[in-house]
Amino acid sequence: MKQISKLLVFIACFVPMALRAQDATLTVSAKKQVMVGERFQVVFEANAEGKNFQAPSFDGFTVVGGPFTSSSSSFSIVNGSMSHTVKNTYTFALQAYKEGTFRVGAASLTVKGDKISSEPFEIQVVPDDGSHAAASSGSGGQSQSQGQSQNTNDPQVSGKDLFLKVTPSKKTVYVGEQIVLTYKLYTKVPVSSLSVGKSPSYAGFWTKDISDNNGGSLRQSSEYVNGVEYTVAEIQKMVVVPQRSGKLNIDPMTIECVAQIRTESNNRRSNDPFDIFFNDPFFNRNIVNVQKELSTSSLTIDVKNLPVESQPGSFAGAVGNYNFKSDIDKTELKTNEAFTLTLTVSGTGNIELLQMPTPSFPPDFEVYDPKVSVNVNNSAQGLSGAKKAEYLVIPRRAGDFNLSPTEFAFFNPANGSYTTLRSDGYSVHVEKGAGGDGDGGVYTSNQEDIKYLGSDILHITTGNPQLKTKHSAFFGTAPYFVILLALLLAFVIVLLVSKKHEQSKEDTMANRNKKATKVARGRLKKAEQYLKVKDQDNFYVEMSQALWGYIADKLGIERSKLSMDTVSEAMKEKNVPDDLTQQFIDTLNQCEFARFAPGNAEEKMGDLYQKGIEVITKAEKVL
């Protein structure tokens, strides 16, 4: 005890004076060149205690894990001088997924109120030459003991470790009331290569995807289910609005993923407290990949009809909670000048399908079709926003006119009742303009042509007018036959041109049908070239155009009318088997989703390429 006391006294008295101050720095170490698909580390190291570490944006790379933090300190005495060394590290696990040279910005750390930064640097990503894949497979028995394995003793992932769940905001709603469906993945194990195997169908619903995946990365959080903590990833968020009453079913969503199960080498546990850190799936090579297919349970929504007894006459199908107002830019003007009346509906509900109320105007006002603009906001509670209709109105007569209030009625599901709102009424004073107010004439509204009737009735002629016989024997004359022949010739020409146009249209459809396979084959060849160089963006563009272009040309669908529904209906009309139709639709969905889904990009591209060839080949045999 005396020796320990002396040591403590020595440290308390002499260490503060002996410690050498040093400048705080933040350095970075990383590989300058990596291959596509390779995982590597970027380590930031600070020589002082700090806080508020800010990592750079790793554009061009996938962040597999991190930051993993560690700290250490040491004392040394050299020739009677004591020095104190502090080291804090922040480690990130990254994976390269495309070729190029990428710049990584500076990281920052606050030390004693001062902000220090690391130096920016560049990492070159080169094509995969197969060396790191061979290294991971190893040689001999070492690969089986330390590499990722898939042997017969692989552990299984239970439904309590990994499951997919859909949560509706409501299960009992009215027709036209919006529901928010949230698809979430719950997991207690690392997951990779996530892709949607089958998307739900929403028969009887209007739908809109309001997912916020931050450009491809899934939003993650933690939740407790039955007292167990899970890492939760939000796969998709949909707003669905029922269009008819009854029990409406929503099919399950199916996803495919790879679950990584960590195993212990030789079934031993280490007592080293740092073993937990180094047993992270990124650092620990003793992991097993388990392919999993997950599905949500089917969902039934009970949709009720809107009440009929208390329905207002001005109700046009709006369901939600809204506000209604009107505005006029001026109420005093002259004839043939224009003013603008604006109606605005705002609130929560299906703003996009909202039918705006129609105001009434005096017959002496010329009214143009309204300019309608929509502003929609997506949130966790669903859709909200505002819809505006602007009417341009031109008074054609002078006088004082009253614009009656406009009614807007909606059904509020919160209280189960209808609400009728009224806009303001306006008094408009119109003075005679420089061109007069149309004396002797009549004007019509609603954009019809202006009619002037002042010359329809002529005055009675007085006196002795000079009358003469007017010859009108035109029938049978030479000009008569010339005009008749010209009309007959014009009719024949129009008939021939019309038939030629119809024939050309039919030939165009036939040519599109004949060339569909050739064009698709050319697109697939380009996609194969992009697949070889791992150019994801151009690959998915060519694959999408190959699939959409083939089915549009083969079935004679206009490009402007292409959609999943039109393709499905057209294939049914051609008696295409249901399983082939569903396979084609699923392939189109995967093509749209694959570029944003996490996982092995090269594997996804190759799989999608094979599926595209297969489904086009099958369709060609049937069609």
Secondary structure, DSSP 8 states (H G I E B T S, - for coil): -HHHHHHHHHHHHHHHHH-------EEEEE-SEEETT-EEEEEEEESS--EEEE----TTEEEEEEEEEEEEEEEEEETTEEEEEEEEEEEEEEEE-S-EEEEE---EEEETTEEEE---EEEEEE---SHHHHHHH-STTHHHHHS-B--TT-----TTTEEEEEEES-SEEETT--EEEEEEEEESS-EEEEEEEE----TTEEEEE----GGG--EEEEEEETTEEEEEEEEEEEEEEE-S-EEEEE---EEEEEEEEE--GGG-----TTHHHHTSTTT---EEEEEEEEE---EEEEEE---STT--TTEEEEEEEEEEEEEES-SEEETT--EEEEEEEEEEE-GGG---------TTEEE---EEEEEEEEETTEEEEEEEEEEEEEE-S-EEEEE---EEEEEETTTTEEEEEE---EEEEEE--TT-S-TT-B---TT---B--TTSS-----S-----------TTSHHHHHHHHHHHHHHHHHHHHHHHHHHHHHHHHHHHHHHHHHHHHHHHHHHHHHHHTT-HHHHHHHHHHHHHHHHHHHHT--GGG--HHHHHHHHHHTT--HHHHHHHHHHHHHHHHHTTS-S-HHHHHHHHHHHHHHHHHHHHHH-
